[in-house]
Amino acid sequence: MFPWVSFLSYIFIMAYTPGPNNIMSMNNTKNVGFKKGIVFNLGIFAGFFVVMILCLVFSTVLYTLIPKIQFPMKILGAAYMVYLIIKTLVPSKAHEIKNNNGSFLVGALLQLINPKIIIYGITAMSSYILVYYEAVPILIFFVFLLAFVGFTGTICWALFGSLFSILFNKHGKILNIIMAILLLYCAVSLFL
């Protein structure tokens, strides 16, 4: 049975925690307003969708060419989640990215060099999705789901950018501990 709780915990944590997309979306909205900033966020969504397709193809090719790679990929996925736990508990002070022109193209191209979503996509595909599903329509559904949840995260950061900034600054330690516990749950559940 597909581990929906673990999977959804993982993708929502990844989508809503600070990262290049969310920080740039928040800063872009501060600079140009939400209405003008939506173009940048649509670019993020388009680029995110393309990167999720590439992650699906990459993970599928690995599984097809090297069937025994499933367990090592789970280990890599769990190791990445442990890395995220450490990064979550020892947060970086640099959360401000400046000089964002906020175009659709910038939002889309950002995804091609965004390590957070590339690893997010490969981990989700190889540790959760491809373990249970092979049918192309279902895989495309998951590609869309991953991209859409990522998009909702950037939109929330755009809408509530200053509130999120205050929330993370004021209650950062508590939020980081909660996210770290959820990530640990996700990492352990890969092997259950």
N, C-alpha and C positions, 0 to 999 in steps of 0.2 A: 504494500500500500504506500502511495506517495506521501512523504513526510511534510504535509502542508504547513504545519505550525513552525517547524524548523526552517523550511524554505522561505515562508513569508516573513519570519523574524529576520532572517539574513537579508532579504532584498530590501525590506523597509529600513533596517539599520543602515545599510549601505546607501540607500537613496536619500535619507534624511539627515545623515551626519555631515559635518563640514567636509568639503572636498572642492576641487577646482570648479565644478559646475555650480554648486550651491553658492560658493563665495563670489564667483564672478556674476552670477545672476543677481545676488543681493546688491553687490556694488553697482552693477549696471542699472538696476532699478533706482538706487539712490541718485545716480547721475542723470538719468533720462526720464524717470517715472515708469510706472508699471505698464501703461498703455504702449508707450514706445519700446519698452523693454521686452514685450511679448515676442517680437521678431527674433531677438537673440535666443529666447527660450525655445521657440519653434525650431531654430537651427540646432540647438542642443538635442531636441527630440529626434530630429532627422538624422543627425550624426550618431546619436545613441543607438537608433534602430539599425543603422548600417553596421556599427561595431558589434552589436549583438548577433547579427547575421554572420559576421566574420568569425565571432567566437564560436557560434554553433558549427560552422563549417570546419573550423580548426579542430574543435573537440571531436566532432564526428569522424573526421579523417584519422585522428589519433586512435579512436576506438576501433575503427575499421582496420587500419593497418597494424595496430598493435593491440589485440583484444585484451591482453593481460595488463594493460595500462590503467584499467579502472581503479584498482586498489592504490597504486602509486599516486594517481590523480586525486583520490580521496585524501591521501596523506598530505599532498601538497595543498589541497583546499583547506584541510584542518590546520596545517602549519600557517597558511596565510591568515586564517581567522585568529590564531594565537598571536601572530604578529600584529593584527588589528587590535587585539585586546591590549597588548603592550602599548601600542601607539595611542589607544584610547585612554589608558590610565596615566600616560605620560604625554599629555597633549603639547603640541607645538604652540608657540606664542604668535607665530606669523599666520594670521588668518585674513589678511587684507591684500587683495590684488588690485592694483590701480591701473589706470589708462586702458580701460576696456571700451572699445568703440561700439560694441553691442550689435553687430550686424548678424544676419542669418548665417552668412558664410563663416564668420568667426566662431559662432556657436557650434556649427556643424564640424568644422575642422578641428576645433578644440578636442573633440571626442577621439580623434585619431591618435592624439598624443597624451590622452588622459589615462594614466596607469591605473587609477582607481576603478574605472568602469571596464577596462580591458580585463583586469584580474577578476573583477566582479562577474563579468560575463563568462569567462572560462571556468571559474569556480562553480557558478550556478549550473552551467551546462554539464560539466564533467562530474560534479559531485552530487547533483540532484536530478536533473532532467534526463540526461541520456542513460542513466541507470535504470529508469522506468519506462521511457518512451522512445519509439523509433519512427512512428508515423509522422510524415512531413506536416500535415495540418496541425497536429498537436505541437510539434516543435516550433512552427511559426506562431502559434498562439503564445507559447512561452517567450519567444523573441519579443513579441508585441507587449506581453505583460511586463517583462523586464524593462523595456524601453519606457513604457507608460508609467510604471512606478517611479523610475528615475526622473521622468518629466514632472510628475506630481511633486517630487522633492524639490526640484528647481523652482517650480511655480510657488510652492510654499515659502521657500527662502526669498523669492522675489516679493511676494505679498507681505510677508512678516519679517523681512530682513532685519530691521532694527530690533524687533521684539526677540527674534532668535538670537541675535547678537547679545542682547541684554541677558536673556535666559542662560545662554552658554557661559557668559562672563560671571553671572551671579551664582548659578547653581551647577557650574561645570563639573565639579568633582562628583556630585551625586549622580548627574546624568551620565557621566563617563563610567561610573561603577555599574549602573543599571545596564548600559549598553555592553560593557565588558562581560557581565553575567549572561546576557542574552547571546552574545557571540560565542561564549564558552559552551552554552547549551547547543548552539548550532554545530560547533566543531565536534562535540561528543556524539550528537545524534547522527552524524554521518556514518558512524560505525555500529549503530544499534539496529 
